[in-house]
Amino acid sequence: MKYWHAEWQKLMLAAIDDAMGRGFDGVYLDIVDGFETFEQDGQNFIDDRVNPATKQSYRRDMVDWVKVIAARARVKNPAAIVVPQNGSQLLAHADFLKAISAIGIEDIFTNGNKLQPKSHTNEVLGHLKKMAEAKKPALLIEYPTNAERQALSQKLAKENGVIWLVTDRQLTTLGASGR
């Protein structure tokens, strides 16, 4: 989705208004890392690739969009919680960090039962340091199915100070969670 398009944003903001009008305490925003789709160039990614439509980076467009959502939710409830999922690269933007209440991150340590490359894990954990400095929670969701990888995910999450949930990718169970 071209999340910077005004028509689409109008539809989404109506959904935010509806949710907040029904008394929800905030919003959980999935696919905030959607900007990566537009940064992809074949097998490679171009960080901060410029969006020809807006003349700023796709990342900046997403930061601005999340800020609009946060402001809209907080019109109805000034204490509204705003939690983006993934897109930890956006934590480099101080205004993004300020606008959000927490961040949800998937698959830091595992991808199913496979270990993530150390480069991926280290990159995401590096971004999450901004959350720790701001004293805001990082919420990890991991999806391994075997007991060994589940235990490893829990151990590494605890060691790195993130709140964790280990469950199935379809979210058909509550799974296990902790700090």
C-alpha positions, 0 to 999 in steps of 0.5 A, a space after each residue: 500500500 502506498 501509505 502516503 496517499 491522502 485517500 488511503 490515509 483518510 480511510 485509515 483515520 476513520 478507522 482510528 476514529 471509530 476504534 477510539 470512539 468505541 473506548 479503545 485505549 490505543 492502537 497497534 499498528 502492523 506492517 509499519 516496516 512496509 516502507 522496506 517494500 519501497 526500499 527494495 531494489 532487486 535483492 538489495 535494499 536502499 536505506 532512506 530511498 527517496 519517494 518520488 511522490 513526496 520528495 522525502 524518504 519512504 522512512 520519513 513518510 512512515 514516520 510522518 504517517 505514524 505521527 498522524 495516527 498517534 495525534 489522531 488517536 490522542 485527540 479522543 484520548 490524550 493518553 492513547 497508547 500507540 504501538 507500531 510493529 516492526 520497522 525498528 529502523 525508524 527509531 533513529 528518528 527522534 520524533 518517531 520515538 517520541 510519538 510511540 508508546 512501545 514497539 512490537 518486534 517479531 523474529 529478533 532471534 529466530 525465524 520459526 525454528 531457524 536462528 536469525 543471522 547475527 547481523 540481523 539480531 545485532 542490527 535490531 537490538 541496536 535500534 532497540 537501545 533507543 527504546 531502553 534509553 527512552 524507558 519505553 518497552 520493546 515487545 518481542 514476538 517469536 514463533 519457534 515451534 520446537 522446545 529448544 528454540 522456544 527456550 532460546 528465544 526466552 533466554 535471549 529476550 530476558 538477557 536483552 531486556 525485552 518483554 517476550 511472547 513465544 507463540 504460533 505465527 497464526 496466533 491460535 494460542 496464547 503461548 508463553 510470555 514474560 520479562 
